[in-house]
Amino acid sequence: MYGIKIKTIGEIAFESRIKLSAGYRCDIPVDQLGIPYLPLAEILRDSALCEAVPGIRVGFARPDGYLGIIREAEQLVRRIPNGAEEIRAHYTNDRFFKDRGIRIRSLKSGQTFYAPLHCREKDLKTAEELIRGITRIGISGEEITGEVTCSLCDMEKEYGREQASSKLLSYRSLRYSLLLLTPTCFYAPFEDEEKTLKYVPGADLRKALLGYMTDDILAKSLPEMRFSNAYISRHGKRLLPVPLCASVVKLDKEQLRYRLAPGKDPDRVEQDLQMKGAFSEGFEGHFMQYTTPEAERITSRSGMLYDALSQGQTFAGKIYGTDAQIRSLAEWIRRNPRINIGDLTGEGFGEVYISVSGMDEDAISTEHLASCFDVCCLSHTLLLNEEGMPGCRAEDLLDELEYRAGLAGRLEIAGKYTEVYTDYSARCGLEKDGPVTRKLKMGSVLRVRTKDGRGADISPILHTFIGEDTADGYGEIMAYPARDRYYRITHEEIPCKYETDIPIAVRDLHIGARMVHDVLTAILKSRVRGLAITDLGEYSGSGNIGDYTPAELLSVLGGIYDPNLDVKVMEEWYREYLKEDEEYAWNKS
């Protein structure tokens, strides 16, 4: 993956046309953690680079070591009051011009930023020449020069990340993670367009990858591969859709129960949970956790408000294919980890960091017997009946299960909770006024048992895809051995932000750790200075202001922010600040 390497020689700031903080004449944009970025796509939109290199894509420029920085920054924001503002202050300068009553905040000089760049190989030389010609970014004036040096770089070599695969194994699928670096939205056509889907559709990921794989042989094999939907993850594990039959427990509004009967809460069907082991024997004391993906409101360039998945969340899914396809795709993802996906990508939204979290080898199927089991649709499922028309009845799903498991005539429905989803998706080439596709809705559940009560081998349907359009992520199902009981789900948990199940280079970790140290040191110095200012009046006229230092109080401050810092260092700060503030007060008088 190629990128633009930017080194700030002078300070950088932008006019208010770029979305910035209120109260500042000029500012530098930051994310929710207080980390600054440079919106190069907007800055270069009318430049010679975009005119000379058709189809070029440039992402946000972020600080060197960004993955390590966000890992540490997220913890710092939770730990320190106004942590995001403290992180912002680490990267920026803040000025107030009293004579004109204006404030300007700018990016400090001496920093390095990287932005991903995608273009055709034959255009790289032209792009490199034009990129080297970029010497200023943002405004010039108000003591800000905007001076930079820019160069084209191979980001793979810069970061040195590796993701090895074994030559001895034959892979059938890869597990991927998507870390949202910006708000990201996915809208279903002709539905409530103010609300984003709470997952990443497999078809959208395939479409995004195809858009980046210019002149690549791998792009020709993508239509043959199967992309599952990516659902929100916790600790690297994909959480699955809550079955439609989950309803609120009357004794506790924050808990759900799983039952094949009416009474569900329609507002809770889009939540996700970890269903692993939930239907095993000895299950009575087992509790599950569910998580609702976090959404926020964003403003488009036209001023319209949209619903979007909040940045910082991680979604996980799978891609299935042949061994050669999986290896090639894993290598491509390793070289091109930053892409844009979803709606509003033209405005900079939908930037994600995609990584391969693992690859699964071909496994030998083993017999799994069950006389009663539940089948849950993990995605919308398109089934065709004998007439070739979409089948949305529970019986249509049962016929498909019998066919897949080789159990024709042996199964019957013991309970069902299914709904119909009307799909107007443009991926199917359909229009609102024309015919639509009716599918079994995500979360639909079917309880099945054998007619003779004997165990049947359900290994072929424990996890598989059935029906039509499976390459686009439709028709993913899971089967679970079940018992005729109520299944309870625990309290809702908030989504994990900036999870670290993505590969992070050692240099990124060092940069992140250094950022935390510098931020905490700056905070600690400001607290010591505040203490010195408070104590200054007590030293007035005492002769030697260094006769006394509040060592115990300084030790407490150090324990809060940096327990490893020697108190003697803080005592020196304290004396220096006393002298500086005394001289300032004297000169002012």
N, C-alpha and C positions, 0 to 999 in steps of 0.2 A: 504494500500500500504506500502510495506517495503522499506527501503532505507539504504544507508550506510552513517553514520554520521562521518565526518572527522574533527578533531581538529588539527590545525597546532601548533606543539610545537616549531619547528624551521622554518626557511625560506625554501621556495620551489621554484625550477626553473627546467626547462627542457632543454635538448639538442635540437638542431635545427631540429631533425627528426620530431618533432611535429610542425605544422604550426605556426610560430611565426613572430615577427617583424624583419625587416631587420636591420643590424647594431649591433645586439647583439649576443654575443657568446651563452648565455643562456637567456631564457625569460620565461614569464608565459603568456599563451594565454588569450585574452580578446575578448568580443563581440564588436559590433559597438558602444555601449554606454560606453565602457571602463571598463565593469564589468568583473572580471576574472572568469575563470571556469577551472575545472580539467577534462581532457578527459579520464575518468577512463576506458572506453571500450578499448581504445588503450593501456593504461598503463597496464591493467590486461589481455591483450589478451593471453599471453603465461604463465600466472600464474597458480598456483595449483588450484585456485578457479575455473577457467574456465574448467580445466580438470576434477575436482571432481564433478562439478554440471553441467550436460549437459543441454543445452538450456537456461542457465542463461543470463539475459539481464541487463546490467548496463548502465545508462545514464550519461550525464555530471553532475559533482558535481558543484553546484552553491552556492553562499553565503547564509547563513541563512537570511530569510526574503526577498527572491529574488523578489517575486511579488510586494512587497512594494518598493523595491529598484528600479526596472525598471520603476515603475510609476513615481517616483521622478526624476530618472536619465534622463528620456526622456525630461522632462521639463527643467532640469538643462543644458542639452546639447544645447537646443535651446536658453537659456537665457545667458549663459556664453561663451565667446570665448574660443575655445579649451577645451570645457567642458568634452569631453570624456577623454582627457589626464589628466585633473584634477581629474576625478573619478578614473582613473587608478592609479594615484599617491597616492590616498587615501588607496588603497589596497596593493601597491607594493613599494619595495625599489629599488633604481637605483644606481648602483656603476660603477665607472670608474677606472680601474687599469692602471695608467699612465705608469708604467714601462713596461707593456706588451701590452699596447694599445688596451685593450679589455673592453667591457661593459657587465655588467650582470644586469638583472632585475629579482627580485624575489618576491614571495608572502610573505607578512609580517607574522610573527608568531602571535599566539593568536586569530586566526579566526576559524569560524565554517562553514563547507560546508555540503550540503546534495546531495546525488545522488540517483535516483530511482533504485530499484532493483526488478526484476521479476524472479521468479523461482517457482517450484512446492513446495507445502507445506511440502512434505516429505523431501525436500532437505534443508529446512531452517536451521536446526540444524548444518548440515555440513557447510553450507555457513557462519553461524555465527562464528563458530570456526576458519575458515580460514580468515575471515575478521578481527577478533581480532588479528590475526598474522601479519597483515600489519602494519609495524612500520615506513617505510620510503617510500617516493614518490619522483621521480625525481632524480636529481644529488646529489652527496655528494662531498664537496670540495668548494674552493673559498669562504670560510666563510659561506657556505650554508650546512645545515645538512639534510634537507628534512624530518626531524623527525615529525611523526604524531601519533595520536591515532585514531583507527577506530573501529566502533561498528555497529551492526545491530540495527535498530530502526524502530518503527511503526510510519511512517510519519503522519498518520491520528491523532495519539495522540499528536505528537510533535506540529502540527499546529493547531489542535482543530477546523477545519472548519466544519460547519454544512450546510446541504442543505435539508430543511424539505419539506415534501409533506403532503397534507391533506388526512386523512383517510376517509373523507366524500365525496371526489370527485372521479369520474371515468375518468382516463386520456386516451387520444387516441394518443398523440404525445408529444415529448419533443424537445425543442429548445436547440441547443448546439452551443458553440463558440469554435473556435480553434485559440489560440494565438501561432504564429510561434516563437519558441525560437531559431531556427536555420534556415538557408536557406532550402527550401523545394521544391522538384521538382516532377512533374507528367508528364510522357511522353506517348503519344499515339503511339502504335506500327506502324512502317513503315511510319510514317509521318516525319516531320522535327524534328529529335531527339535533335536538339540544342535548341529548344524552349519548355518550360514547358507549360502545360495547365494553364490558368489563374483562375482556381478554383480547389477545392478539390473534386474529384469524390466520389459519395456515395459508390460505390463498393470498393474503396481503403480504406475508413474508416472502412467498415465492415470487410475487410480482415485484417486490422491492429488490430482491436479489437479481432478477432478470434485468432490471433497469441498470444495474451496476456492471453486469458481466458482458461488457461490450467486446466483440471479437474474441469470445472465449468459448472453447469447445464444450466446457462444462455447462454453459447456458443451454445447449441443445438437449442435455439429459435431464434438466430440471423438471420439464413436464412429465417425465416418466417417474419421478420420485413422489413420495407421499409425505405431505406436511401436516402434522397434527396442529391443533390450536395450542397456543402457548397460554397457560394459565398462571396466575400469580403463584410465586413460590416462597417457601420458608426454609431457610437453611439448605438451599440447593434442591429441594424436592418440590415437584409440581403438585399443587393442590387442585383437587378436582371439583367440578360443579356440585353444589348441593342438590340432591334429588328433589323433584317437584313435590314429592309427598312429605317433605320435611315441614313441620308446622311448629308454631310457638307453644312451648309447654305452659299450661295455664298457671302453674304454681310459680313460674319464674319466667318473666318476659325476655330475659337475656339468654334463655336456653331453647334449643329446638329438639324435636323428636322426629323420628323417622317412622312413618306408618303408611300402610296402603289403605288410606281412608280419606274422605273429604276433611276440610278444615285447615288447609295450609294458609299461611300468610302470603299473599301475592307479592308483597314488597321484599320478601326474603329469598326469592328463588334464584337470584343471580350471585349469591355468595358462594364461597369456595371452602372446602374442608379437606382434611387428610383422611381418606377412607381406608387406608391400609390396615388390615387386621380387624376392621370393625365388625365383620360378619363371621369371625372364627367361633369355634366352640368355646366354652369357658369365657364368654364374652360379657357376662352380666355386669362386671365392675369396670368395663372399658368405657372410657370417655373420649370423645373426639373434639378437635378444635376447628373453628372455622374463621376465615378471614375475608373481609370485604375489601376489594381493591379501592384505594383512595382516589377520588376525582377532584378536580378543581375547575374554576371558570377561567377561560383565557380570552383575550381580545385579538381578533384578526386585524390585518392591516386596514381593512375597510371599516373597522369599528364594531363589527358583529361579535357577540358573545357566544362562545362555544364551550361545551363540556369536554374535558380531557382527563386522561389518566395522569396522575401527578408524577413528576419526575422523582427519581431515586428508587422506584419500585423495580423489582426483578420478576420477570415472567419466564417460565420454562416450558419447553415442548420437545418434540421428537421429529426427526426426519428419517424416513425409511427409503432404502434403495439397495442396489447391489454393492458389493465390497468396493469395487473400483469407484463407483459414484460417491460413496460415503467418504472414502479416503481423499478424493479430489476436492469434495466440498469442504471437508475439515481443513485441508491445506489452504483453500481460498479464504475461509473465514479467519484463519490465523493471520493471513496477510492483509485482510480487509475488515478489521473489527468494528469500524464505525460506519454506520449507514443511516439513512432516513427511511422511515416507514409510516404508513397510515395517511390520513388526510392532513391538509395544511402543511405538507412538507416543503412546499414552495416558499413558505414564510419562516422556515427554520425550525418548525416544530417536528416532533417525531424522530429526533436524533437518538439513536440507541447504540449501545456497545454490545455487540453480539459475540459470544464465545462458545466454544465447544466444551461442555462440562463432562463429557464422557462418550465413549462409543461402545455399543453392545454387540457382542459376537453372536453368531448363530448358535442357538441352543437346541439341544435334543428334547423333544416334547416328552413329558412324562404324564402318566395317567393321573387324573384328578377326579375322584368320584364324588357325586353329590346327588341326593334325591330331591332336594329343594334348594333353589338358588334364585337370587335376584339379578336381573340384567338392567344396568343403568346406561342410558345414552349420554356419553360424555360430550357429544356435539349434536347439532341437528342432523337427522338421519333421513336420507331419501331412499325409500323403498318403492319398487315398481311391482304392481300386481300382474296377474296373468294377462291382462289386457294392455299392459304397458303403461298404465296410468299410475300416478303417485298413490301409494297405499299408506294410509295413516292410522289403520286400525291395529290394535294390539295383536290380532290374529295374523296380520301381515308380518309383524316382527317375529312372532312365534314360528311361522313357516320358514323364515330366513335362518333362525337359530337352529331349527331341526336340520336344515340342509347343511349348514356349516359344521355342526357337531356330528353329523351322520346318525341322527336319532329320529329319523322319520317315523311319525305316528306314536312315539313313546312319550311325548311331553304334553302337558296341559297347563292352562293358565289358572293360578291359584289366587292372584290378585293383580291389579293393574292401576297405574296412575300415569296416564299419558295425556299430552296436549299436542295441538297442531301448531306448527310455525309456518306462516305464509312468507315465502321468500321472493322478494322482487329483485334480488341481487343482479347487478349489471354483469357479474361474472358468468351468469347463465344466459346472458343476452336477452333478458326479459324487460318489458316496459310496464309501467303501471297500468295502462289501459288495455294491455294484452293479457295473455294467459300467465298465470303465476304458478309457482311450484309449492306444493304443500308437503311439509316434512314433519316427522316426529320431532317434537321440540327437545332441545337440550335439557337433560334432567329427567326425561320420561323414564318410568320404572315399570318393569314387568316381573312379577313373582311367578316362577315356573316350578313345577314338580313333575316327577315321573308318574305315569298312570299306575304302574304296578308297585310303586314305593321302593323299588330297588335303586341303588346308586348308578348313575350314568356318568360317563367320562365327559367332562365339560372343558377339558384343557384347550380344545380349539377355539373356545369363545371366552376364555378368561380375560383376554385383551386382544381385540382385533378390530378390523374395519369391515363394515358390511354395507350393502346397498350401492348407490351411485355416487359419483363425484367424490370418491374417497381420496383422490389425489389432492383435493382442495381442503382436506381436513374434515369432511363430512363423514358421518357414519362410524365414529369411534365409539366402541362399547366396552364395558367391563362386566364380568359376571362374578358374583360373590355367593358362596354357600350361605344360606340364610336360615333363620329360625323365626317362628311366629311369635315375636315379642316386640315391644316398643324399644326403639333404639334412641338413646339420648345423646345430644351433642353439647359440648361445654360452652362456656362463655366466649363471646367474640373477642378476638385479639386484633390489635392494630397491625397493619402490614409492616414487615421489616423494610427498612430503608437502607439503600446502599450496601446490600449484602456483598460479602467478599468471596462468593463461590466462583469468581472469575479469576483467571490467571493474572497475577500482578508481579511485575518485574521487581527485583531486589532494589534497583535504583529508585523506583517509584515509592517503595516503602521507606527508603532513607529520606527522600524528599518530603514525604508526608510527615515523618517524625520530626524533621528539622523545622517544618512549618509550625507544628504544634509547640515545639520548644520556643521558637521565636515569638509566637503569639502570647504564650503564657509569660514569657519574660517581659514582654511589653506591658502586659496587664499588671504584672507584679511591680514593675517600675512605676507605673502610674499610681498604684495604691501606695507605694512608699513615698512618692512625691506628695500625694494628698495628705499623708500623715505629717510630712515635713512642713507643708503649708499650714496645717492646723497648729503645729507646735511652734511655729516661728514666733508668735507673739510672746510665748513664755521665755524665749531666749533673748528678747530685746533688751539690750544694755547689760547682758550678763558677762560680756567680754569674750569668752571662748564658747562658741556654739557647739563645739565637738566634745564638750565635757561629758555629755550624757546622751545615750541612745537607747530607745525602748526595745532592747534586744528580745524580750519575751513576746512583745506584740509583733515584731518583725518575724520571729520564728513561727508564729501562728499564721501570718500571711504566706510565708514560704511553704508551710504545710498544706495550705489550700491550693496553691498554684504550682509549686515546684519543690517537693520535699527534699530533693537532692542538692538544692542550692545552699551553699554555705552562708550562715547568717552574717559572717564578716563582710561578705560581698554586699549584702543589703545595707549593712551599717555604713559602708563607703558611699553607696548611693544616697542614703539618708543625709549624710554630712554634705555631699556635693549639692544636693537639692536645697538644703538649708542655706548654703552660701549663695547659690544662684538666685534663690527667691529673695534673700536679703538684699543682694545687689540690685535686683529688679525693683524691689520696693523703694530702695534708697534713690535710684535714678529717677523713678517716677515721681517721687516727692520733690 
